[in-house]
Amino acid sequence: MQAAQLADDGGQCGADDHGVEHRQARTVDLYARGATHSEIVVQELMQSQNWNNGDELRVGLAPQMRWLMATGRYPVLERHLVEARRKDDPQWQFELGLDCVLDGIAARLAKSC
């Protein structure tokens, strides 16, 4: 779903609630800020530890991650750690997340129309 389609619904959807458009824009903004902040934090951690890539990051955090995974409380994260192929592709991760946010907004708009 294109962001432009979400920005202009032709006055058809959400007309009863003038806060809907603002909330949708705010949701996209918060996703972008959160994703950017997360990437900055990881880069700062890597720099502070003199880690040069994702492999060094994973090795450095391995003891903490093993403990966390041993709790059994994070099966989705554990599956990601084992199976994910694009762990070191922040652009793809951001774009996929943004697509999910926009798809969710589009689905809500479609439901209200």
N, C-alpha and C positions, 0 to 999 in steps of 0.2 A: 504494500500500500504506500503510495507516495504521500509525503508530508503535505504537499500542496492540496491534495484531495481532502485531507483532514482539516486544513485551515479554512476552506471555503466549502460549506455544505449547501450553499445556495439558500440558506435560511430555512431549510426543510427540517433538519433534525435538531433536537435540543432547544427548540424555540421557547419552550415553557420555562427553561432554567437558564438565565443569562450567565450563570457562573460556570456552566459546563465547558464552554470554550476556554475560559481562563484556566480551569482545572486541567484540561487536556494539555494546553501549552505548558503549564507548570509541571505536569507529569513528565513531559519530554525534557524539559529543562533540568529537573531533578535527576533524571536518569543520566543525562549527559554530564552533569556536575559530579555525580557519584562515581561514574565510570572513570572520569578524568582524575578525580581525587585518588581513587584506588590505584590507578596506574602510577601516579606521582609517588604515592607511599611506597609502592614496590620498588620503583627506581631509586628512591632515597635509601631504602633498606639495602639494596644491592650496592649502591655507592658506599654506604657506611661500612659495609663488610668486605669491600673490594671484590665483590662477585661480578663477573663479566657477562653472564648469560643465565638463561633459565635453568640449565642443568646445574650450575653452581648454586643457584638459589635453592633448588630442590634438595641438593646434597646438604647444604647448610641448615635447612629446616627439617631434614629427615627425622631427627630424634623427636621433635615436637609433633610432627605429623604421625609418626608411628604410635605415639601415646594417644593422640586424638582418635585415630582410626581404631585403636584397640578398644575404645569405649563402645563401639558398635552403634553409636548414635548418628552417624553421618554416612549412610550407605550411598547416597547420591554423590557426595564429594569423593568418597573412596573409589567409586566406579569411574569418576572423572579422572582421578589421579592415575589410575591404572590404564584406562582405555583412551583417553582424549589424545587426539593427534595434533591439535592446534593450540597447545598450551602456551606457546611463545608467539602468538599472532594477535597482538592487542587490537589491531585494526579490524580483523575478522570478528573477534569477540565483541567489540563495540558495535559493529554494524549488525551482527546477529541480535544482540540485545535490543538495539534500537528498533529493528524490524519487529521484534516480539512486542515491544511497547506500542508501536504504531498499529500492529495487527490487533492488539487488545482494544485500543481506542476505536479502530474501525469496526470491530465486532460489536462493541457497545453502541456505536452510532447506528449500525444496521439494525440492531435489536430495538432501538428507540424510534426508528422511522416507520 
